[in-house]
Amino acid sequence: MNSKARREIIYEDFEPTCNWVREQESDTLVLLLSGFRREEMKAQVTSNHILKVSGEEKKKDKTSVARRFYKEFSVPREADINQIVAKFEDGKLYIKLPKTMTTKKKKQVWKLMIVGFIVALVMLVLVIWTGFRSNAMQHYSSPLGTSSSDIQELFVDV
């Protein structure tokens, strides 16, 4: 029998403070984890767009209580799960979720479609207005009884 009694580690579960930073190119999840070291944390993303973040303090002395956490987040559908990166700095874990190019391009395509529609609408209005004006000029007759085509000929002959 072993004379040394094994001490079990006592854990305190906690929920870290977190915040989302939303930007056009990417979203970043920031977790406040002061007291932790990089090697004590794990961040994984699943194929069904779930981000799993966990951590467990490694205590050298078995007398103190160690902290641990586990948290799941839904990854936005527009995020490129193959490009997600994590960085731990100054007690903060930054998990950057870049948006797919198709999301950015969709916004650009919509803008171009709206601009194209406006240009086409303006051109249509100009064509209709010019046609209306031209048609009105053909039916115009002067007080002297000459038609618009006679007026045009007069300008040529002068």
N, C-alpha and C positions, 0 to 999 in steps of 0.2 A: 504494500500500500504506500502511496505517495505521501510523504509527511507535509509537503507544502500544499496548502489549500488553494485551489484555483478560485480566483475572484472573477465574478462575472462583471462585465461592463454594464453600467447603468446608463441608459440613454434618456435624454430629454428631447421629445419630438417637438418641433416648432415649425411655423410657417413663415418663410422669409418674405419680407416686403418686396413687392415687385411692381414694375411700371412698364407700360408699352410706349415706345417712341415711334410714332407713325410718320413716315416720310414718303416722298414720291417713288424713290428707287428701292426702298427697303423698309422693313419694320424691325425694330430692335427691342428685345425683352431685356430689362435690367433687373437683376436680383441683388439685394443688399445682403451680403454674407460675410460680415466682418468676423475675424477670428478663424476663418477657414483658410486652407491652403489649396492650391490648384489640384494637387494629387488626391485630395479628399472628396472631389466632386465628379459627377458623371452627367453628361448631357447626351441624349439620344433622340433621334427622330424616327418614327415608324413610317412604313409605306402608306398607311391610312391617315397621315397628317396629324399625328399626335407627338408632341414634344415632351419627353420625360426628363426631368431634372432631379437629381438626388445628391445628397452629400452626407458624410459621416465623419465627425472629428475623430482623429486618432490620438488618443491620450496615452502618454508614456507611463504615467503613474495610474494605477488601477483604482485609485482612491477617489478621483473626481468624476463628476458626471459629464458624459460626452453628449454633444448635441447632434441631432440628425434631422433630415427633412426629405420629403419626397413630394413632388408636385408635377402635375400633368397640365399641358396647355394644348388647345386646339390650334393647329397651324393654319393660317389663312390659305385658302385654295390657290390664290395667286402667287404664293411663295414657291420658290424653286427649292424643293427639299434636298436636292443634290448640291446646293451651294451654301447651305447653312453653316455658319462658323461661330465658335464660342471663344471668348477671351476673358480671362480673369485678371483684374487689375484693381489695386487699392481697395480690396474688400468688396468689389462689385463684379458680378458675372454678367457679361454682355453677350447676348445671343442674337446674332444678326441674321435676319431672314430676307435675303434679296428677293425681289419680285421678279417673276418671269418676264422675259422680253415681250411675250405676247400681250401681257396686260398693259405695258407701256405703249406698245404699238396699237392696241385697240383704242386707247384714248386718242392717240395721234390720228388714227383713221377716222374716228368720229369727228374730230375737229376738221379734218380735210373734207369729209362728207358734208358737213354743215356749211363750210365756206363754199364748196362747189355748188351746193343747193342754192345758196344766196346769189352767187354769180349767175347761175342759170335762170333764176327768177328775175333778176335785174335785166338780163338779156331778153327774156320773154316779154317783159314789160316794154322795153325799148322797141322791140319788133312790132308789138301790137300798137304802140303809140305812133311809131313811124308809119305803119300801114294805115292807121286811122287818119293821120294827118295827110298822107298822100291821097287817100280816098276822098277826103273832104276837099282838097284842092282841085280834084278832077271835076267835082260837081259845082265848083264855085263859078259864078259868072259875074262879070263886072257890071256896074250900073250902065255902062255904055252898050251892053249887049254882047260883048266879046267874051269868048270862053277863055279858060285858063291856058289852053293850048295856043290861042291867038296871042295872048299876052307874051308867052314864051317866044313866039315867032317875032313879035315886035322887038324884043330885046336883041334878037339875033340880027335883024335887019338894020338896026340903028347904027 
